Amino acid sequence: MTRLSVLQPRLLTLLLTVTFASLFGCDRSGERRSAGAKPSPEPAVEPDLGAKATPESGDPALEPWRRELLELAFRAASKLPVEPHIKNRSRIQAEALAAFIELEQFARAEALAMDVVNWRQGVLLGELAHQAARRGDIASADRIAAKAHQVMLGVVAEDDQEWRAQSVLAKLALTDLTLGRNEAVIEKERLLEHSERRELVRAKAHLLTEEEVPLQLAEYKKLLESRDFEVLQNVALGAIELHSRFYGKEALRTEIEAFIEEAQRTMPSTLRFTYQESLAKNALEAGDSRNAARFVEAAQSIFDRTSWAAEDHVAAFGRLGSLRARAVSRSQGLGQIQAGLDTFETEKLRIPDVFRGDALRPVAKAYLDAGEREAALSVYRQLVEEGVQNPNSRPRVDDLVRTCSSLVVLGLEPDEALLTRLRAIESQLGEPW
């Protein structure tokens, strides 16, 4: 018996607990839809990007350049033909819509999510339900969660990869947790693999009181005994969340740091680097540059001993330089960021063209973090040209969406020349994909 044959009855049992309207697909007009029906494989019309955010929609107004880049990114992702590119199309659309959600364009993201034609639509809707729950809009959270359930029904009924349904379920569990529906969280969490629990673990840690932290750490310590890689990641992330929340409680913070040190001991060096980076950011947010510097040096030690893939090496220089500029010395940090650019030039031929943008975007962000806006834009100009080196449009779409989304989220307004170049790249997308 496969894991899926066990999981499906359990998921279906859970799904039978949803409301009658959700189960039988009735909308508010009473018209019945087929439960679990998949969206049409080809969108009937082009995505409607013309609607503007209004007070009625609840979406905050955006600067024109931000709105344009969000729309450009989603339009570019949607140019990919559904067949045979449904997986890449939906993945890239989801990346574009993540930026809409980051900018609190919730109504527009919900409308555009209907153009995502596979299981990722359910994950997006689940995240939008979670966001509605976070801002106390219970009616919207329940309405959108019901739509996510519909997608999950279709995945359970027709898909042979259980993790896709679990990815939707994890978002619904997060929504329930935010709404204080603890019994529903327990039911859903029982069905989730540890790899799908990360956001839930962090959210739970965020809800703990100071008095509850020692008990949670004791539970985390028991989980370390499993030596399960996914479990270890979860408890480390939960502890980092606690470190952020209770940073001002020195004794508790010290205990949490000792636990994180123990939890990460057997982790790959790239993860240990990320954890030290997170601890440094926590310290910086708390205004504690002395301890931030300590974590930066710990990250530096890991960085120096790690054998990096070329693209990750460049990106790590940027990440480390950003922290060093803020926690240790601005001039030292800028030197490290420049070292990332120098490394890119020397290792460029070892970096596949489809990964060059991913290598350089953290360097650009690091310059912006250090207050060097023009240097950040210069790196963006460079990476935009690297992103069109591949003759196929699919990797060009990938890079364009990530570039536009990062500019929008960072609040880094492109100059007219860069904006014109981004428009031109989008307009030229087409065969061969």
N, C-alpha and C positions, 0 to 999 in steps of 0.2 A: 504494500500500500504506500503510495507516495505521500509526501507532506501535504501536497495540494488537496488530495482526496480527504485528508483529515481536516485541513483548514477550512475548506469550503462549507461543510455543514456547520462548523462553528460560526463562521462569518454570517451565513444565512440565518442561523438562529438569532444572532444579534440583530440582523437587519429586520427581522420580523417584529422587533420591539419598537420600530419607528411608528409614527402616526399613520393612521389609515390613509390620509391624503398622500403622504410621502410614499407609502408602500405601493399604492395603486396608481400613483402618478397623476392625481387630480390637482389641477391648478385651482385658483380661487373662483374661476368661473364654473367649476365643476366638470370641465371637459377632461376626458380621460386620455392619458398618454400611456404608451406601452412601457412597463417597468423595465429599467435597464437598457432601454433602447440607445443604440449608439448614434452619435451625430452623423449626418450625411457625410460620406467620404470626401465630397467636394463642396466647399462653401457655395451657396447659391448666389451670393453677391459678394462684392469686395467688402472688407471690413469697413464699417462706418467710422471714419476718423474725423468727421467734420464737426461733430457736436462739441461745443465748448463747455468747460466747467461753469456751472451756475450755482447761485446760492441754493436753488431748489435741489440740485443734484447732491449737495453736501460736500462736493469736492472743492478744495481751496483753489483759488485762481493761481495760475503759474505765470512766470515771466514768459513772454512769447518764445524766446529761444529754447527754454526748457520744454515747453509744450511741443514745439516743432521737432525737437530731437526725440522725444518720447514717441511721437507719431511716426517719425521717419523710421525708428528702430522697429516698431511693430509692423509697419507696412513692408519693410525689407524682409522681415522674417516670414510674413504671409505670402511673399512672392514665390517661395519654394513650392513646387507642385506637391499636392498631397500624395500622389502616386508617382514614383516609388519612395518619396522622401518624407513620409508621414512622421517617422520617429524624429528626424532632425528638425523638421518644420515645427513640430509641437514643442520640442525641447527649446528651440531658439525663441519661439513665441513666448514660452514661459519665462525665459530670461528677460525678455523685453518687458513683460507684464510685472515682473518683480520690481522693476524700476518705477512703474506706475504706482505700485503698492507702497514702495518706500516713500514716494512723494505724496501719499495719502490721496491718490486719485482712485478711490475705491469704486465709485459708481462706474467710471469709465473702464476700469480693469474688469469689473464683473461683466459688462456688456461685451467687451472684446474677448473675454475668456470663452464665450460661446463659439468663437471661430477656431478654438483649439479642439481638434477632433479625436483625441485619444484620452487615455487615463489621466494625462496631465491636467486636463480640464478639471477633474475632480480634486486634484491637489491644490490647484489655484483657487477653486471655490472654497475648499476647506480652509485655506489661509485667509481668504476674505471673510469667512464666517468667524474665524479667530479674531481678526482685526475688529470686526463689528462687536464681538464680545468684549474686547479690550476697551472699547470706548463706550461700553454700557448700552449699546443698541441691541437689546435682546431680541426684538422682533426681527431685525435684519439678520442677526446671527442664526436664528432658527430657520428663517426662510432660505438663506444661502446654504446652510448645512443640509437642509432637505434636498437641495439640488445636487450637492456633493454626494449624498447618499444614492441618488438616482444613478449617477455615474458609476459609483462603486458596485451597485447591483449588476450593471452591465459587465464590469470587469470580472466579478466573481462568477457570473454565468458563462462568460465566453472566453476568458483569458486563462492561459495555463501558467502564468508567472505571478505567483501569489504576492510578491513584494509590491506589485503595482497597486493592488487593492489595499495592502497594508499602508502604503504611503498616503492614501486618502484617509484611511482610518486613523492614522496618527494625527492628522490635522483636526479631525473631528474630536478626538480625545483631548487635544489641546484646547479646543473651543469649550468643551464640557468643563475642563479644569478651570478655565477663566471665568466661567459662569457659576462655579461652585457646585457643580453637579457631580459630586464625588463618587457616587455609586456607578454612574454611567462611565466615569473615567476608569474605575476598577474593571468593569466588564470589558471595556475596549483594550485596556493595557494588557489583560491576560492573553489577548490574541496577537499582540505585537512582538515581533522579534526585537532583540536588544538594539539592532542596527536602526530601527525605526523609532526608538524611544528618546533620542537625544534631546530634541526640543522639549519633550515632556519632562525629562529629568531636570533640565535647566529651569523650566517654568515652575516646577515644584520647589526647587531650591529658592526661587525668588519669592515664594509665598511663605517661607518658614519664618517663625519668630526667633529672636535670639535664644530664647530658652529651649527651643526645639533643635537647635543646631548640633549640640553634642550628641543627641540621639541619632541624628541623621549621619553624622560622621562615623559613629559606631556601626551603623548599618552599612555605610560605604566600606568600612574596613573589613567587614564580613564578606562583602562582595569581591574584594580584592583576592580572596582565597580561591576564587573560581579560576583565575588566570585566563578567563575568556577575554579575548582582545576587545570585542565590542562592549562588554561590561566595563572593562578598564577605562575605555574612552568615555563612557557615560559618567562614571563616578568622577573622573578627572574634570569633566566639563561642569558637573554639578558643583564640585568643590570650588572651581574657579568662579562660578556665579556667587557662591557664598562668600568667597574672598572679596568680591566687589561690593556686595551688600553690606558686609560687616567690617569693612576695612578699618573703620575708626576704632574698633574694639581690639586693642593691641594683643591681648592674651589670646583671644579667639582667632585673630588673624594669624598669629604665629602657629597655632595648632593646625589651622587649615593649610598653611604653607608646608608644614612638615608632612601632612598627609599627601599633598600634591607631589612632593618630592618622592615619597614612597610609591605612589600610584604610577608615576611616569618612568620608574626605574627600568622597566623592561620594554618600554615603548621605542619605536623607531625614532631616530634622531630628528627627523623632520617634524614629527609630532611634538617632541620635547621642545624644539625650537619654538613652535607655535604656542605651547603652554607658557613658556617664559615671556614671550611677546605679550600674551594676554595679561599676565601678572604685572608686567611693566605698564601696560595701559591702565590697569586698575589703579596702580600707584599714582600715575600721572593725573588721572581723573580725581583722585583724592588730594592732589596738590603735594604729594610726597616725592619730590625729585630724588632725594637721597636713596630711598629704597627702589625707586624706578631705575636708577643707575645700576644698582646691584643686579636687578633682573636683566638689564641690558647686557651687562658683562657675562651673566650666565648664558644668555642667548648667544653672545659672541663666541663663547667657548664651544658651544654646540655647533655653531656655524662653521668654525674653523676645523672641526674634526669630522664634518659631514662630507660625504662624496655626493655632490649635487648633480642632477641633470642640468645641462647648460641653461635652459630657460628658467629653471627654478633657482639656479645660482644668482642670476641677474635679479630676479624678483626679490630674493631674500636680501640682497644688498640694499635694495630700496626700503624694504620693511625695517631692516635693522638701522639704516641711516636715518629714517624718520624718527625712530625712538631715540637714537643717540642725539639727534639735533635738539630734541625737546627735554631729554633727561640729563644729558651730560654736557655737551658743548655744541652749539649751533655750527661752528666751523668744522668740528670733527664729523658731525652728522652730514654736512654738505659734502665733505670729502668722501665719505662712504657712499653717498648717493652717486657722486661722480664716478666712483669706482665701479658701481653697477653699470653705468653707461659704457665705461671703458671695457668692462668684461663682455658686454654685449658685442662690442665691435670686434674683440679678439675671438669670441666664441660663436659669432653669428652664423658661420657656415655649419656649425654643429646643431643649430636650432632650426627645426623644420619651419618653413614659412608660416604654417598655420598656428604656431605657438609663439611667434615673435611679439605679437601684440600683448599676449598674456605675460610675457617677460617684462615688457616695458611699462605697462600701465601702473604697476606698483611703484616704479621709479618716478613716474610723473606725479603720482599721489604723494610720494615722499617729498618732492620739491614743493608741492602745494602746502603740505603740513608744515614745512619749514618756512613758509611765507614767501616762497619764490614762484610767484604766479607765472611770470614770463618763461622761466625755465620749464615749468610744468607744461605750458602750451607748446614749447619747442619740442618736448619729448612726444607730445600727442601728435604734432605734425609728422614727426619721424615714424611713429608707429602706425599712423594711418596709411602711409605709403608702404610700409612693410605688409600691411594687411591686404593689399591688392596685388602682391607678387604672385600668388597662386592664380593660375588661369581659370579655375573653376569658381562659379558663383557661390556654391554652398559654403566653402570656408570664408569667402569674402563676407557673406551675410553674418556668419558667426562673429567675425572680428568687428564688423560695423556695428552690430547690436551691442556688443560689449563696450565698444568705445563710446557710442552715444549714451548708453545707460550710465557709464561711469562718469562722464562729464556732467550729466544731469544730477546724479546723486551727490557728487562732490561740490556742485555749485560752481564749476569752472566754466565760465561763459567763453565759447570759442570766438575768435575774431572773425571778421567777415570772410577772409580768405579760407580759413579752416572750415567754416560753416558751408561755404560754397563747394568746397572739395567733398564734404560729406554728402551733400545733396547730389553731386555728380556721380559719386560711387553708387548711391542708391538707385539713381535713374538708369545706370548701365547694367544692373543685375539682370541676368537671363541665361539662356543656354550658352555654353554647357554648364550644367549645375555640378 
